Amino acid sequence: LNKKDLFALKAEKLGTGEKICVFEKGMTPDELRRFCLTLSENFKIAAVFNGEDGDYKYAISSKTENCAVIAKEINAKFSGRGGGKPELVQGGCAGKASEIEIFSTIC
């Protein structure tokens, strides 16, 4: 399986819905972006975090919502940096997975 097919399979297993926040390890920035875009086909807002507590890289995408607003909130709350276009943002932050997950479900 190539990465594109692997991401499609993972996304299929996660289903569909309003919001999803996924934590992964060992992804390159490009893989993080591509997986997030794949998830946003099935979810209104998709967020993928890669790394470990205290040092996460993230990608957030949506076809309908302004992701730059969400990134701004995450960056403010978790000492993050990053940005992008309304449909896709990338950056890094310093939170804990449990805190980020709770925060991402309410923003």
SEVEXVO-275924 format. One record per atom (N, C-alpha, C): x negated, y, z negated; residue in three letters. Coordinates in steps of 0.02 Angstrom, whole numbers, plus 50000, padded with zeros to 5 digits. Each point is the difference from the previous one (the first is absolute). Last residue first. Example, Ala and Ser with C-alpha at 12.3 -4.5 7.8 and 13.67 -1.06 7.14 Angstrom:
BEGIN
493584988849646Ser/499585005949997Ser/500395005549963Ser/499854971450004Ala/500455005950000Ala/499555006050000Ala/
***
This chain:
BEGIN
506945119549002Cys/499875005950043Cys/500274998850070Cys/500114983649820Ile/500435005749985Ile/499885005950045Ile/498774979250011Thr/500704998250007Thr/500475005749986Thr/497625001749974Ser/500184999650071Ser/500724997950010Ser/499035000949780Phe/500065006650028Phe/500264999750072Phe/499524979749890Ile/500585003249969Ile/500125006950032Ile/498064988750068Glu/500604996450022Glu/500635003249973Glu/497915008049927Ile/500135002050070Ile/500644996750024Ile/499224993849788Glu/500245006949999Glu/500195002350071Glu/499034978549974Ser/500655000149967Ser/500305007050000Ser/497784996850085Ala/500514997150043Ala/500695000649969Ala/498225018349935Lys/500064992949987Lys/500584997350043Lys/498515022450074Gly/500484997449951Gly/499934992649987Gly/498875018250152Ala/499664996849943Ala/500474997249948Ala/499855005850291Cys/500225002449935Cys/499714995649945Cys/500015007250292Gly/499764996049945Gly/500245003049934Gly/500834999750281Gly/499615003449949Gly/499754995149948Gly/501765005450235Gln/499524995649970Gln/499605004049949Gln/502515000550159Val/499475003349961Val/499534994649972Val/502175003950193Leu/499474995849973Leu/499495004249963Leu/502015009350100Glu/500174992950007Glu/499474995349972Glu/499775024550000Pro/500614998249963Pro/500154992550003Pro/497445006050023Lys/500605002450035Lys/500624997949961Lys/497725002949866Gly/500114997450067Gly/500615003350031Gly/498324995649754Gly/500545003350037Gly/500084996950068Gly/498435001149743Gly/500204997050063Gly/500555003950032Gly/498964994349737Arg/499855004350056Arg/500244996550063Arg/500444998749706Gly/499864997550067Gly/499825005450050Gly/500734995949747Ser/499365002950019Ser/499784997750070Ser/502214995549903Phe/499474995049991Phe/499325002450024Phe/502085013450006Lys/500104995749941Lys/499394995649985Lys/500075014450194Ala/500055004149939Ala/500034995749938Ala/500004989350211Asn/499365003249988Asn/500015004249936Asn/502024990350073Ile/499544994849975Ile/499325003149984Ile/501595014350098Glu/500214998049933Glu/499534994849970Glu/499665006550223Lys/499855005749957Lys/500184998349927Lys/500584984650168Ala/499284999949987Ala/499815005749952Ala/502214999450077Ile/499884994549954Ile/499264999849981Ile/500625015350164Val/500295002149936Val/499874994649947Val/499414995550222Ala/499545004949972Ala/500245002449932Ala/501314985550139Cys/499524996649956Cys/499505004849969Cys/502565001950097Asn/499375003650006Asn/499514997149949Asn/502074985850123Glu/499835004449943Glu/499335003450012Glu/500964983950158Thr/500515004949987Thr/499835005149945Thr/498674980850079Lys/500255002650063Lys/500495005849988Lys/497814991349848Ser/500725000050005Ser/500205002950068Ser/497704992349820Ser/500305001650064Ser/500764999449998Ser/497415000349858Ile/500735000549991Ile/500295001950068Ile/497564990349872Ala/500325002350061Ala/500754999949986Ala/497504999649843Tyr/500704998850016Tyr/500185002350070Tyr/497944992449801Lys/500125003450063Lys/500734998550017Lys/498774999249746Tyr/500424997450055Tyr/499965004550061Tyr/498994996549742Asp/499715001550065Asp/500404996750056Asp/500604998549766Gly/499525005449995Gly/499695002050067Gly/500984975749980Asp/500195005449954Asp/499435005249995Asp/499854987050223Glu/500124997749932Glu/500155006149956Glu/500294994250279Gly/499475001449953Gly/500154997049932Gly/501685009350200Asn/499464995250006Asn/499465001949950Asn/502815004750073Phe/499415002049961Phe/499494994450003Phe/502365009350137Val/499534994549989Val/499395002949965Val/502775006250065Ala/499375002249970Ala/499574993849988Ala/502415008950143Ala/499524994749983Ala/499375003149973Ala/502795005950058Ile/499355002649979Ile/499574994049980Ile/501994994750104Lys/500055007350011Lys/499345003449982Lys/499974974550086Phe/500175003849940Phe/500035007550016Phe/499414983250163Asn/500534996749963Asn/500235003749937Asn/498235007450148Glu/500504997750049Glu/500614997249964Glu/498035006749885Ser/500485005550010Ser/500494998450057Ser/498174985249946Leu/500534999949948Leu/500535005350013Leu/498104999950140Thr/500404993950012Thr/500584999749951Thr/498425016949969Leu/500425001550058Leu/500454994050017Leu/498404996949831Cys/500515004749978Cys/500495001750057Cys/498114986850048Phe/500494996249961Phe/500575004549977Phe/498215010450114Arg/500384995750045Arg/500524995849962Arg/498505013849876Arg/500445004150041Arg/500454995550044Arg/498334989349877Leu/500485003049953Leu/500535004050039Leu/498164991850118Glu/500474994549983Glu/500555002649954Glu/498255014950050Asp/500404998750060Asp/500524994649987Asp/498425005049829Pro/500485005450009Pro/500464999050061Pro/499114977749895Thr/499655005950025Thr/500525005750005Thr/500234979349822Met/500205002750065Met/499555005950019Met/500074985849788Gly/499554998250055Gly/500205002450069Gly/501904997249815Lys/499285000649987Lys/499634998350064Lys/502655009949918Glu/499584995250035Glu/499285000949978Glu/502775007149941Phe/499305000649980Phe/499604994450032Phe/502505014250046Val/499624993950001Val/499285001449980Val/502695010150011Cys/499335002049977Cys/499614993549992Cys/502455010050123Ile/499574994549979Ile/499325002849982Ile/502825007550057Lys/499315001649983Lys/499624993649983Lys/502234998750100Glu/499885007249996Glu/499265001649992Glu/500624976550118Gly/500295003949946Gly/499835007350004Gly/499414971750084Thr/500165006850021Thr/500285003849940Thr/498214977550016Gly/500695001850016Gly/500085007150024Gly/498044985049935Leu/500225005249953Leu/500705002650014Leu/498884984150142Lys/500134996849935Lys/500265005049949Lys/499315007950213Glu/500614996050007Glu/500194996849933Glu/497945011450016Ala/500575004750000Ala/500664996250003Ala/498024987550023Lys/500065002649931Lys/500615004649995Lys/499464992350215Leu/500254994649958Leu/500115002349928Leu/499015015250150Ala/500704998950018Ala/500314994449958Ala/497695004249978Phe/500395005549971Phe/500744999150014Phe/498554984950103Leu/500004998949928Leu/500415005349964Leu/499625002350231Asp/500474994649986Asp/500064998649926Asp/498405015850067Lys/500675002550017Lys/500534994749985Lys/497694994349975Lys/500265004349946Lys/500715002450014Lys/499364976950113Asn/499655006549997Asn/500345004349946Asn/499864972250015Leu/500415006050000Leu/499575006350000Leu/
***
